[in-house]
Amino acid sequence: MNKTKTEVNDENRVDYIMEYELGYLSDIQTLHLFSNLVKTGMAWGLQGHYGRQANALIEAGYMDTKGVLNQELIEEKIII
C-alpha cells in the first residue's frame, strides 16, 4: 500500500485493516483507518482490540468521539 495514501473508504477499508494487522500502515494511515472505523461505527463491532484502540486515540485527543481527526495535534506529533 502507498504509505502516503490516507483516504479510507468502503472500497479499501478491508485492505487497510489487513495492512494494519500486518503492521504495514504508517502512523497517519492508522489514524485515518481508526477515524473511518469510528465514523462508521465499525470500531465497536470488530474484535475488542479495535474498540480499545479507538478509545485510546480518542482519549489521547487524536480524534473526537465522532471520528473527526484533530489535525493540529496530528501535525504536532507525527512527521508525515
N, C-alpha and C positions, 0 to 999 in steps of 0.2 A: 504494500500500500504506500502511496505517496505520502511522505512524512509532513508535507506542507498542506495537504488536503485536510480540511476540518469539517466540512458540511456533512452532517449525519441526517439521513432521511429514510423513508420507508424502504427504498430500494437497496441501500447499502448498510443498514443497521446491523444485519446479521454478520456481514463482513467485518464491521467494526468490533462486534462482540467477540468474534473468533480471533481477531488480531489482538484484542485486549487480553483474552485468555492466554494467548501465547507470549504476551509481554512485548509485543511489537509496536504499540502505539506510543507516540510522543506524549509529553505531559499535556500539551494543548489539545491533542486529539482525544485524550482520555477525558478531559473536561468537557469537550463538545459531545462525546458519547454520553456521559452521565447527564449532561444538560438535556439531551434528547430523551433519555430514559425517564427523567423526572417529568419533563413536559408531557410525555405520552402516558405517564403512569406506569410504564413497564418496570421501572426500578423496584417497585413494590411487589411485582408479580413474579420476578425471576428468583433464582436461588438467593438465599439470605445475604450473601456477600454484597450483591448489588445494592440492596436497600441500605445496608450498613455503610457502604462506601458513599452512596449518595448522601446519607445523613451526615457523614464526616465532612464531605465537601460543603454542604450547606452550613454546618456549624463553624467551619473554618472561614466562611464568608466568600467562597469562590462562586457560589450561586445562591439564589433565593429559593424558597420552597416551591416556586413555580418553574424552576429550572433556568431562570434568566441569569446569565453569567455576569459577574462583577468584573468588567473589563479592566477597570483601574487596578484592582488587586492582582489580576492575572498579569498585566503588563509589568507590575512592580516585582512580582515573584518569579515569573517564568521568562526565560530567554527563548524567543521564538526563532 
